[in-house]
Amino acid sequence: MFIRVAEAGKPAFQLRKGEEGISVFDTEAADPPLSEAEVLEGFRAGSQLIFRSREEIEARGLVLVAVPGGTSLPLRLRDAHAEIRRGPSMPRGQFKKMLEELE
């Protein structure tokens, strides 16, 4: 399962200018698996978690790429960090549309 951390009341899967992917955490990339509380601890109060399966993401032609998280994150979150990126030869506009479908 993949967890996206989002600010309450804002789109969770919105690609910003200059971004190539959307940050997520792979709960199974850590041993033991990441807990919801552990992920929330790394972010500001009021953040919400959105859960998507690998199948839900890849069914839209998107790919998951393991990418080390930023140094401000706890080590387990850095190690479990990944990005949702567009599939091969997918135009940016289609990528944004596929991300909207994950909302």
N, C-alpha and C positions, 0 to 999 in steps of 0.2 A: 504494500500500500504506500502511496505517496501523499505527503502532507504539504499543502500550500498554506503559508501564513499570510493573512490579509488584515487590513484595517477594516473594522466594522463599518458598514454602510458604503464601502467603495468596491468597485469590481475587483475580483480576486485574480483574474487571468487577463489583465490588460497589459499589453506590450507597450512599453514607453519608447520614445524616440531614442535611437542609438542602441537599444537592447537587442540582443540576438536570441535570448531565451528567457524563460520564466523560472525562477528559483523554486525548488521543491526539496523535500527531505524524504529519502527512501527509508522507511521504518525498518526494513529488513537488512539494511546495509550495516547496521550496528549489532553487536552481540553483547548483551541481550538487545532485542529490538527496542527502538526508541518508543517512549511513552508520550502521550499527549502532554502531560505535565512537564516533561523534560523539554519538549519543543517549545512550549509556551514560556518557560523560564528564560529562554534566550531572547525574548522580544518584549516590547513595551506592553504595559497593562492595557487590556481592552482588545488585544489582537484576537482574531478568530482563526480556527483551523478548518481547512476544507480538505476532504479526503477524496482521492481519485485512484482507481486501480491502473495498473500498467495497461490492461486491456482497454479501458475507457480512453486512455491517452493515445495509444498506438492505433486504435480503430479509426482515428481521424487523420491518419497519415503522419502523425507527429512522432518524434523520437526522444528518448530519454538518454541524456549523456551525463555520466558521473563527472562532476566538476568540484574541486575542493572549495569549501565555503570560506568566507572571509575570516580574517584573524580575530575579529571581534566576537565570533561565535565560540561557544564551548567546543572542545576537541571532538566530542562525539557527533555534534551537529555538523562540524566542518567535514568530518569523514563521511557523513551520510548525505551530504549535499549533492544535488543534481540539478539539471536544467531541462525543461521541456523546450525542444527546438523544432524548427520546421523540417519536414522531410526533404529528401533529395529533390531538387528542382521545383520545390514548392514556392510560389511567389509570396512575397511578404503580406500582401492583401489577403490571400487565402489562409496564411498562417494566423493572422489576426482573427479571421472568421472562425477557424477551428478552435482557437483559444476561447472565443466567446461561447462556443458550444459547451465548453467545460464548466461554465458558470453554473 
